[in-house]
Amino acid sequence: MDILKTTLVGLFFGTFGTTLGGILGVVIKKDSNKFLSFILSVASRINDVNNLF
């Protein structure tokens, strides 16, 4: 049962992070290194949270 819970939580956060990054990328159209760095930082933090479970 734990593997199912882990899989579902991983799927949720993976989908959520990808969707959030896509929406931010479309809504905020900046071509700067600072913005790209921020988006990658957010994605990595979501991945870190996912790995805690």
C-alpha distance matrix in Angstrom:
0.0 3.8 5.5 5.3 6.4 8.8 10.0 10.9 12.5 14.3 15.5 16.8 18.6 19.9 21.3 22.6 24.4 25.9 27.1 28.5 30.3 31.7 33.0 34.6 36.2 37.7 38.8 40.3 42.4 43.6 44.3 44.3 42.7 41.8 39.9 38.0 37.2 35.9 33.6 32.2 31.7 29.7 27.5 27.0 26.2 23.5 22.1 22.4 20.4 17.6 17.7 17.4 13.8
3.8 0.0 3.8 5.4 5.1 6.1 8.5 9.9 10.5 12.1 14.1 15.3 16.5 17.9 19.8 20.9 22.2 24.1 25.5 26.6 28.3 30.0 31.4 32.6 34.2 36.0 37.1 38.2 40.4 41.3 42.0 41.7 39.9 38.9 37.2 35.3 34.3 33.0 30.9 29.4 28.7 26.8 24.8 23.9 23.0 20.5 19.1 19.0 17.1 14.5 14.2 13.8 10.2
5.5 3.8 0.0 3.8 5.5 5.1 6.0 8.6 9.9 10.4 12.0 14.1 15.4 16.0 18.0 19.6 20.8 22.2 23.9 25.4 26.7 28.2 29.9 31.3 32.5 34.3 35.7 36.9 38.8 39.7 40.1 40.0 38.2 37.6 35.8 33.6 32.8 31.8 29.5 27.8 27.5 25.8 23.3 22.6 22.2 19.7 17.7 18.2 16.9 13.7 13.4 13.9 10.6
5.3 5.4 3.8 0.0 3.8 5.5 5.1 6.1 8.6 9.8 10.4 12.2 14.3 15.1 16.3 18.0 19.8 21.0 22.2 24.0 25.6 26.8 28.3 30.0 31.4 32.8 34.2 35.7 37.7 38.9 39.6 39.8 38.3 37.6 35.5 33.5 33.1 31.8 29.2 27.9 27.9 25.8 23.3 23.1 22.7 19.7 18.2 19.3 17.5 14.2 14.9 15.5 11.9
6.4 5.1 5.5 3.8 0.0 3.8 5.5 5.2 6.1 8.5 9.8 10.6 12.3 14.0 15.3 16.3 18.1 19.9 21.0 22.2 24.1 25.6 26.8 28.2 30.0 31.5 32.5 33.9 36.2 37.3 38.2 38.2 36.8 35.8 33.7 32.0 31.3 29.7 27.4 26.3 25.8 23.5 21.5 21.3 20.3 17.4 16.4 17.1 14.8 11.9 13.0 12.9 9.2
8.8 6.1 5.1 5.5 3.8 0.0 3.8 5.5 5.2 6.0 8.5 9.9 10.7 11.9 14.0 15.2 16.2 18.0 19.7 20.8 22.2 24.0 25.5 26.7 28.1 30.1 31.3 32.3 34.4 35.2 35.9 35.7 34.0 33.1 31.2 29.3 28.5 27.2 25.0 23.5 23.0 21.1 18.8 18.3 17.6 14.9 13.4 13.9 12.2 9.0 9.5 10.1 6.7
10.0 8.5 6.0 5.1 5.5 3.8 0.0 3.8 5.6 5.1 6.0 8.6 10.1 10.3 12.0 14.0 15.3 16.3 18.0 19.7 21.0 22.3 24.0 25.6 26.7 28.4 29.9 31.2 33.0 34.1 34.7 34.9 33.4 32.8 30.7 28.6 28.2 27.1 24.4 23.0 23.2 21.2 18.5 18.4 18.3 15.3 13.6 15.1 13.8 10.2 11.1 12.7 9.8
10.9 9.9 8.6 6.1 5.2 5.5 3.8 0.0 3.8 5.4 5.0 6.1 8.7 9.8 10.5 12.0 14.1 15.3 16.3 18.0 19.9 21.0 22.2 24.0 25.5 26.9 28.1 29.7 31.8 33.2 34.1 34.5 33.3 32.5 30.1 28.4 28.2 26.7 23.9 23.1 23.2 20.7 18.3 18.8 18.4 14.9 14.1 15.9 13.9 10.6 12.7 13.8 10.7
12.5 10.5 9.9 8.6 6.1 5.2 5.6 3.8 0.0 3.8 5.4 5.1 6.2 8.4 9.9 10.4 12.0 14.1 15.2 16.2 18.1 19.8 20.9 22.2 24.0 25.7 26.6 27.8 30.1 31.3 32.3 32.3 31.0 29.9 27.7 26.1 25.6 23.9 21.4 20.6 20.3 17.7 15.7 16.0 15.1 11.7 11.3 12.7 10.3 7.4 9.9 10.6 7.8
14.3 12.1 10.4 9.8 8.5 6.0 5.1 5.4 3.8 0.0 3.8 5.4 5.3 5.9 8.4 9.7 10.4 12.0 14.0 15.2 16.3 18.1 19.8 20.9 22.2 24.2 25.5 26.5 28.5 29.4 30.0 30.1 28.6 27.8 25.7 23.8 23.3 22.0 19.4 18.2 18.2 16.1 13.5 13.6 13.4 10.2 8.9 10.8 9.5 5.9 8.1 10.1 8.2
15.5 14.1 12.0 10.4 9.8 8.5 6.0 5.0 5.4 3.8 0.0 3.8 5.7 5.2 6.0 8.3 9.9 10.6 12.0 14.0 15.4 16.4 18.1 19.9 21.0 22.4 24.0 25.5 27.3 28.7 29.4 29.9 28.8 28.3 25.8 23.8 24.0 22.7 19.7 18.8 19.4 17.1 14.2 15.2 15.5 11.9 11.0 13.7 12.5 9.2 11.7 13.8 11.9
16.8 15.3 14.1 12.2 10.6 9.9 8.6 6.1 5.1 5.4 3.8 0.0 3.8 5.5 5.3 5.9 8.5 10.0 10.5 11.9 14.1 15.3 16.3 18.0 19.7 21.1 22.1 23.7 25.9 27.4 28.6 29.1 28.3 27.3 24.7 23.2 23.3 21.5 18.6 18.4 18.7 15.7 13.5 15.0 14.6 10.8 11.1 13.7 11.6 9.1 12.4 13.9 12.0
18.6 16.5 15.4 14.3 12.3 10.7 10.1 8.7 6.2 5.3 5.7 3.8 0.0 3.8 5.4 4.9 5.9 8.4 9.7 10.2 11.9 13.9 15.1 16.1 17.8 19.7 20.7 21.7 24.0 25.1 26.1 26.2 25.1 24.1 21.6 20.2 20.0 18.1 15.5 15.0 15.0 12.2 10.1 11.4 10.7 7.0 7.6 10.2 8.4 6.3 9.9 11.5 10.7
19.9 17.9 16.0 15.1 14.0 11.9 10.3 9.8 8.4 5.9 5.2 5.5 3.8 0.0 3.8 5.5 5.3 6.2 8.5 10.0 10.7 12.3 14.3 15.5 16.4 18.4 20.0 21.0 22.7 23.8 24.5 24.8 23.7 23.2 20.7 18.7 18.8 17.6 14.5 13.7 14.5 12.2 9.2 10.6 11.4 7.9 7.3 10.8 10.3 7.8 10.6 13.2 12.7
21.3 19.8 18.0 16.3 15.3 14.0 12.0 10.5 9.9 8.4 6.0 5.3 5.4 3.8 0.0 3.8 5.5 5.2 6.0 8.5 10.0 10.5 12.1 14.2 15.2 16.5 18.1 19.7 21.5 23.2 24.2 25.0 24.4 24.0 21.1 19.3 20.1 18.6 15.2 15.2 16.4 13.7 11.0 13.4 14.0 10.4 10.7 14.2 13.3 11.1 14.3 16.5 15.6
22.6 20.9 19.6 18.0 16.3 15.2 14.0 12.0 10.4 9.7 8.3 5.9 4.9 5.5 3.8 0.0 3.8 5.5 5.2 6.0 8.5 9.9 10.5 12.1 14.0 15.4 16.3 17.8 20.1 21.7 23.2 23.8 23.3 22.3 19.3 18.2 18.8 16.7 13.6 14.2 14.9 11.6 9.8 12.5 12.3 8.8 10.4 13.4 12.1 10.8 14.4 16.0 15.5
24.4 22.2 20.8 19.8 18.1 16.2 15.3 14.1 12.0 10.4 9.9 8.5 5.9 5.3 5.5 3.8 0.0 3.8 5.5 5.1 6.1 8.5 9.9 10.5 12.0 14.2 15.3 16.1 18.2 19.2 20.4 20.6 19.9 19.0 16.2 14.8 15.2 13.3 10.2 10.5 11.2 8.2 6.1 9.1 9.4 6.3 7.9 11.2 10.7 10.0 13.2 15.2 15.5
25.9 24.1 22.2 21.0 19.9 18.0 16.3 15.3 14.1 12.0 10.6 10.0 8.4 6.2 5.2 5.5 3.8 0.0 3.8 5.5 5.2 6.1 8.6 10.0 10.4 12.3 14.2 15.3 16.8 18.1 19.0 19.8 19.3 19.1 16.1 14.2 15.4 14.2 10.5 10.8 12.7 10.4 7.7 10.8 12.2 9.6 10.2 13.9 14.0 12.7 15.6 18.1 18.2
27.1 25.5 23.9 22.2 21.0 19.7 18.0 16.3 15.2 14.0 12.0 10.5 9.7 8.5 6.0 5.2 5.5 3.8 0.0 3.8 5.5 5.1 6.1 8.6 9.8 10.6 12.1 14.0 15.9 17.9 19.4 20.6 20.7 20.3 16.9 15.7 17.3 15.5 12.0 13.3 15.0 12.1 10.3 13.8 14.5 11.7 13.2 16.6 16.1 15.1 18.3 20.4 20.2
28.5 26.6 25.4 24.0 22.2 20.8 19.7 18.0 16.2 15.2 14.0 11.9 10.2 10.0 8.5 6.0 5.1 5.5 3.8 0.0 3.8 5.5 5.2 6.1 8.5 10.0 10.5 11.8 14.3 15.9 17.8 18.6 18.7 17.7 14.3 13.8 15.1 12.7 9.5 11.5 12.6 9.4 8.8 12.4 12.6 10.3 12.7 15.6 14.9 14.8 18.1 19.8 20.1
30.3 28.3 26.7 25.6 24.1 22.2 21.0 19.9 18.1 16.3 15.4 14.1 11.9 10.7 10.0 8.5 6.1 5.2 5.5 3.8 0.0 3.8 5.5 5.2 6.0 8.6 9.9 10.4 12.1 13.3 14.6 15.4 15.4 14.8 11.5 10.4 12.0 10.3 6.7 8.5 10.5 8.2 7.2 10.9 12.0 10.5 12.3 15.3 15.6 15.6 18.3 20.4 21.3
31.7 30.0 28.2 26.8 25.6 24.0 22.3 21.0 19.8 18.1 16.4 15.3 13.9 12.3 10.5 9.9 8.5 6.1 5.1 5.5 3.8 0.0 3.8 5.5 5.1 6.2 8.6 10.0 11.2 13.2 14.5 16.2 16.8 16.8 13.2 12.1 14.5 13.3 9.7 11.5 14.0 11.9 10.6 14.3 15.7 13.9 15.3 18.6 18.9 18.4 21.2 23.5 24.0
33.0 31.4 29.9 28.3 26.8 25.5 24.0 22.2 20.9 19.8 18.1 16.3 15.1 14.3 12.1 10.5 9.9 8.6 6.1 5.2 5.5 3.8 0.0 3.8 5.4 5.2 6.0 8.3 10.4 13.0 15.2 16.9 18.1 17.5 13.7 13.6 16.0 14.0 10.9 13.6 15.5 12.9 12.5 16.3 17.0 15.2 17.3 20.3 20.0 19.9 23.0 24.9 25.3
34.6 32.6 31.3 30.0 28.2 26.7 25.6 24.0 22.2 20.9 19.9 18.0 16.1 15.5 14.2 12.1 10.5 10.0 8.6 6.1 5.2 5.5 3.8 0.0 3.8 5.5 5.2 5.7 8.4 10.2 12.6 13.8 14.9 13.9 10.2 10.7 12.9 10.7 8.1 11.4 13.0 10.8 11.3 14.9 15.5 14.5 16.9 19.5 19.5 20.0 22.9 24.6 25.5
36.2 34.2 32.5 31.4 30.0 28.1 26.7 25.5 24.0 22.2 21.0 19.7 17.8 16.4 15.2 14.0 12.0 10.4 9.8 8.5 6.0 5.1 5.4 3.8 0.0 3.8 5.7 5.5 6.3 8.2 9.9 11.7 13.0 13.0 9.3 9.0 12.1 11.0 8.2 11.0 13.5 12.1 12.0 15.5 16.9 16.1 17.8 20.6 21.3 21.5 24.0 26.2 27.2
37.7 36.0 34.3 32.8 31.5 30.1 28.4 26.9 25.7 24.2 22.4 21.1 19.7 18.4 16.5 15.4 14.2 12.3 10.6 10.0 8.6 6.2 5.2 5.5 3.8 0.0 3.8 5.7 6.2 9.4 11.5 14.1 16.0 16.2 12.5 12.5 15.8 14.6 11.9 14.7 17.2 15.6 15.4 19.0 20.2 19.1 20.9 23.8 24.1 24.1 26.9 29.0 29.7
38.8 37.1 35.7 34.2 32.5 31.3 29.9 28.1 26.6 25.5 24.0 22.1 20.7 20.0 18.1 16.3 15.3 14.2 12.1 10.5 9.9 8.6 6.0 5.2 5.7 3.8 0.0 3.8 6.1 9.3 12.4 14.5 16.7 16.1 12.4 13.5 16.4 14.6 12.5 15.9 17.7 15.8 16.4 20.0 20.6 19.6 22.0 24.6 24.6 25.0 28.0 29.7 30.4
40.3 38.2 36.9 35.7 33.9 32.3 31.2 29.7 27.8 26.5 25.5 23.7 21.7 21.0 19.7 17.8 16.1 15.3 14.0 11.8 10.4 10.0 8.3 5.7 5.5 5.7 3.8 0.0 3.8 5.9 9.4 11.0 13.4 12.6 9.1 10.9 13.7 12.0 10.7 14.3 15.9 14.6 15.8 19.0 19.7 19.4 21.8 24.1 24.4 25.3 27.9 29.6 30.8
42.4 40.4 38.8 37.7 36.2 34.4 33.0 31.8 30.1 28.5 27.3 25.9 24.0 22.7 21.5 20.1 18.2 16.8 15.9 14.3 12.1 11.2 10.4 8.4 6.3 6.2 6.1 3.8 0.0 3.8 6.7 9.4 12.3 12.5 9.4 10.6 14.0 13.3 12.1 15.1 17.3 16.7 17.4 20.5 21.7 21.7 23.5 26.0 26.8 27.4 29.8 31.8 33.1
43.6 41.3 39.7 38.9 37.3 35.2 34.1 33.2 31.3 29.4 28.7 27.4 25.1 23.8 23.2 21.7 19.2 18.1 17.9 15.9 13.3 13.2 13.0 10.2 8.2 9.4 9.3 5.9 3.8 0.0 3.8 5.8 9.0 9.3 6.8 8.5 11.7 11.5 11.2 14.0 16.0 16.1 17.2 19.8 21.1 21.7 23.5 25.5 26.7 27.6 29.7 31.6 33.3
44.3 42.0 40.1 39.6 38.2 35.9 34.7 34.1 32.3 30.0 29.4 28.6 26.1 24.5 24.2 23.2 20.4 19.0 19.4 17.8 14.6 14.5 15.2 12.6 9.9 11.5 12.4 9.4 6.7 3.8 0.0 3.8 6.9 8.8 7.3 7.7 11.0 12.0 11.8 13.7 16.1 17.0 17.6 19.8 21.7 22.5 23.7 25.8 27.4 28.2 29.9 32.1 34.0
44.3 41.7 40.0 39.8 38.2 35.7 34.9 34.5 32.3 30.1 29.9 29.1 26.2 24.8 25.0 23.8 20.6 19.8 20.6 18.6 15.4 16.2 16.9 13.8 11.7 14.1 14.5 11.0 9.4 5.8 3.8 0.0 3.8 5.4 5.4 6.4 8.7 10.1 11.0 12.6 14.3 15.8 17.0 18.6 20.3 21.8 23.0 24.5 26.4 27.6 29.0 30.9 33.2
42.7 39.9 38.2 38.3 36.8 34.0 33.4 33.3 31.0 28.6 28.8 28.3 25.1 23.7 24.4 23.3 19.9 19.3 20.7 18.7 15.4 16.8 18.1 14.9 13.0 16.0 16.7 13.4 12.3 9.0 6.9 3.8 0.0 3.8 5.5 5.1 6.0 8.6 10.0 10.5 12.0 14.3 15.4 16.3 18.2 20.1 20.9 22.1 24.4 25.7 26.7 28.7 31.1
41.8 38.9 37.6 37.6 35.8 33.1 32.8 32.5 29.9 27.8 28.3 27.3 24.1 23.2 24.0 22.3 19.0 19.1 20.3 17.7 14.8 16.8 17.5 13.9 13.0 16.2 16.1 12.6 12.5 9.3 8.8 5.4 3.8 0.0 3.8 5.5 5.1 6.2 8.8 10.0 10.4 12.4 14.4 15.3 16.5 18.6 19.9 20.8 22.7 24.5 25.6 27.2 29.7
39.9 37.2 35.8 35.5 33.7 31.2 30.7 30.1 27.7 25.7 25.8 24.7 21.6 20.7 21.1 19.3 16.2 16.1 16.9 14.3 11.5 13.2 13.7 10.2 9.3 12.5 12.4 9.1 9.4 6.8 7.3 5.4 5.5 3.8 0.0 3.8 5.3 5.0 6.3 8.7 9.8 10.7 12.5 14.3 15.4 16.9 18.5 19.9 21.4 22.9 24.5 26.2 28.4
38.0 35.3 33.6 33.5 32.0 29.3 28.6 28.4 26.1 23.8 23.8 23.2 20.2 18.7 19.3 18.2 14.8 14.2 15.7 13.8 10.4 12.1 13.6 10.7 9.0 12.5 13.5 10.9 10.6 8.5 7.7 6.4 5.1 5.5 3.8 0.0 3.8 5.4 5.2 6.2 8.5 10.0 10.7 12.3 14.3 15.6 16.6 18.3 20.2 21.2 22.6 24.7 26.9
37.2 34.3 32.8 33.1 31.3 28.5 28.2 28.2 25.6 23.3 24.0 23.3 20.0 18.8 20.1 18.8 15.2 15.4 17.3 15.1 12.0 14.5 16.0 12.9 12.1 15.8 16.4 13.7 14.0 11.7 11.0 8.7 6.0 5.1 5.3 3.8 0.0 3.8 5.6 5.2 6.1 8.7 10.0 10.5 12.2 14.4 15.2 16.2 18.4 19.9 20.9 22.7 25.3
35.9 33.0 31.8 31.8 29.7 27.2 27.1 26.7 23.9 22.0 22.7 21.5 18.1 17.6 18.6 16.7 13.3 14.2 15.5 12.7 10.3 13.3 14.0 10.7 11.0 14.6 14.6 12.0 13.3 11.5 12.0 10.1 8.6 6.2 5.0 5.4 3.8 0.0 3.8 5.5 5.0 6.3 8.7 9.9 10.6 12.5 14.3 15.2 16.7 18.5 20.0 21.4 23.8
33.6 30.9 29.5 29.2 27.4 25.0 24.4 23.9 21.4 19.4 19.7 18.6 15.5 14.5 15.2 13.6 10.2 10.5 12.0 9.5 6.7 9.7 10.9 8.1 8.2 11.9 12.5 10.7 12.1 11.2 11.8 11.0 10.0 8.8 6.3 5.2 5.6 3.8 0.0 3.8 5.4 5.2 6.3 8.7 10.0 10.8 12.4 14.3 15.6 16.8 18.6 20.4 22.4
32.2 29.4 27.8 27.9 26.3 23.5 23.0 23.1 20.6 18.2 18.8 18.4 15.0 13.7 15.2 14.2 10.5 10.8 13.3 11.5 8.5 11.5 13.6 11.4 11.0 14.7 15.9 14.3 15.1 14.0 13.7 12.6 10.5 10.0 8.7 6.2 5.2 5.5 3.8 0.0 3.8 5.5 5.1 6.1 8.6 9.9 10.5 12.2 14.3 15.2 16.4 18.6 20.8
31.7 28.7 27.5 27.9 25.8 23.0 23.2 23.2 20.3 18.2 19.4 18.7 15.0 14.5 16.4 14.9 11.2 12.7 15.0 12.6 10.5 14.0 15.5 13.0 13.5 17.2 17.7 15.9 17.3 16.0 16.1 14.3 12.0 10.4 9.8 8.5 6.1 5.0 5.4 3.8 0.0 3.8 5.4 5.1 6.2 8.7 9.8 10.4 12.4 14.2 15.2 16.8 19.4
29.7 26.8 25.8 25.8 23.5 21.1 21.2 20.7 17.7 16.1 17.1 15.7 12.2 12.2 13.7 11.6 8.2 10.4 12.1 9.4 8.2 11.9 12.9 10.8 12.1 15.6 15.8 14.6 16.7 16.1 17.0 15.8 14.3 12.4 10.7 10.0 8.7 6.3 5.2 5.5 3.8 0.0 3.8 5.5 5.1 6.3 8.6 9.8 10.8 12.5 14.4 15.7 17.8
27.5 24.8 23.3 23.3 21.5 18.8 18.5 18.3 15.7 13.5 14.2 13.5 10.1 9.2 11.0 9.8 6.1 7.7 10.3 8.8 7.2 10.6 12.5 11.3 12.0 15.4 16.4 15.8 17.4 17.2 17.6 17.0 15.4 14.4 12.5 10.7 10.0 8.7 6.3 5.1 5.4 3.8 0.0 3.8 5.5 5.2 6.3 8.7 10.1 10.6 12.5 14.6 16.4
27.0 23.9 22.6 23.1 21.3 18.3 18.4 18.8 16.0 13.6 15.2 15.0 11.4 10.6 13.4 12.5 9.1 10.8 13.8 12.4 10.9 14.3 16.3 14.9 15.5 19.0 20.0 19.0 20.5 19.8 19.8 18.6 16.3 15.3 14.3 12.3 10.5 9.9 8.7 6.1 5.1 5.5 3.8 0.0 3.8 5.4 4.9 6.1 8.7 9.6 10.4 12.6 14.9
26.2 23.0 22.2 22.7 20.3 17.6 18.3 18.4 15.1 13.4 15.5 14.6 10.7 11.4 14.0 12.3 9.4 12.2 14.5 12.6 12.0 15.7 17.0 15.5 16.9 20.2 20.6 19.7 21.7 21.1 21.7 20.3 18.2 16.5 15.4 14.3 12.2 10.6 10.0 8.6 6.2 5.1 5.5 3.8 0.0 3.8 5.3 4.9 6.3 8.6 9.8 10.8 13.4
23.5 20.5 19.7 19.7 17.4 14.9 15.3 14.9 11.7 10.2 11.9 10.8 7.0 7.9 10.4 8.8 6.3 9.6 11.7 10.3 10.5 13.9 15.2 14.5 16.1 19.1 19.6 19.4 21.7 21.7 22.5 21.8 20.1 18.6 16.9 15.6 14.4 12.5 10.8 9.9 8.7 6.3 5.2 5.4 3.8 0.0 3.8 5.4 5.2 6.2 8.8 10.1 11.7
22.1 19.1 17.7 18.2 16.4 13.4 13.6 14.1 11.3 8.9 11.0 11.1 7.6 7.3 10.7 10.4 7.9 10.2 13.2 12.7 12.3 15.3 17.3 16.9 17.8 20.9 22.0 21.8 23.5 23.5 23.7 23.0 20.9 19.9 18.5 16.6 15.2 14.3 12.4 10.5 9.8 8.6 6.3 4.9 5.3 3.8 0.0 3.8 5.4 4.9 6.3 8.9 10.5
22.4 19.0 18.2 19.3 17.1 13.9 15.1 15.9 12.7 10.8 13.7 13.7 10.2 10.8 14.2 13.4 11.2 13.9 16.6 15.6 15.3 18.6 20.3 19.5 20.6 23.8 24.6 24.1 26.0 25.5 25.8 24.5 22.1 20.8 19.9 18.3 16.2 15.2 14.3 12.2 10.4 9.8 8.7 6.1 4.9 5.4 3.8 0.0 3.8 5.3 5.1 6.5 9.3
20.4 17.1 16.9 17.5 14.8 12.2 13.8 13.9 10.3 9.5 12.5 11.6 8.4 10.3 13.3 12.1 10.7 14.0 16.1 14.9 15.6 18.9 20.0 19.5 21.3 24.1 24.6 24.4 26.8 26.7 27.4 26.4 24.4 22.7 21.4 20.2 18.4 16.7 15.6 14.3 12.4 10.8 10.1 8.7 6.3 5.2 5.4 3.8 0.0 3.8 5.4 5.2 7.3
17.6 14.5 13.7 14.2 11.9 9.0 10.2 10.6 7.4 5.9 9.2 9.1 6.3 7.8 11.1 10.8 10.0 12.7 15.1 14.8 15.6 18.4 19.9 20.0 21.5 24.1 25.0 25.3 27.4 27.6 28.2 27.6 25.7 24.5 22.9 21.2 19.9 18.5 16.8 15.2 14.2 12.5 10.6 9.6 8.6 6.2 4.9 5.3 3.8 0.0 3.8 5.5 5.8
17.7 14.2 13.4 14.9 13.0 9.5 11.1 12.7 9.9 8.1 11.7 12.4 9.9 10.6 14.3 14.4 13.2 15.6 18.3 18.1 18.3 21.2 23.0 22.9 24.0 26.9 28.0 27.9 29.8 29.7 29.9 29.0 26.7 25.6 24.5 22.6 20.9 20.0 18.6 16.4 15.2 14.4 12.5 10.4 9.8 8.8 6.3 5.1 5.4 3.8 0.0 3.8 5.4
17.4 13.8 13.9 15.5 12.9 10.1 12.7 13.8 10.6 10.1 13.8 13.9 11.5 13.2 16.5 16.0 15.2 18.1 20.4 19.8 20.4 23.5 24.9 24.6 26.2 29.0 29.7 29.6 31.8 31.6 32.1 30.9 28.7 27.2 26.2 24.7 22.7 21.4 20.4 18.6 16.8 15.7 14.6 12.6 10.8 10.1 8.9 6.5 5.2 5.5 3.8 0.0 3.8
13.8 10.2 10.6 11.9 9.2 6.7 9.8 10.7 7.8 8.2 11.9 12.0 10.7 12.7 15.6 15.5 15.5 18.2 20.2 20.1 21.3 24.0 25.3 25.5 27.2 29.7 30.4 30.8 33.1 33.3 34.0 33.2 31.1 29.7 28.4 26.9 25.3 23.8 22.4 20.8 19.4 17.8 16.4 14.9 13.4 11.7 10.5 9.3 7.3 5.8 5.4 3.8 0.0
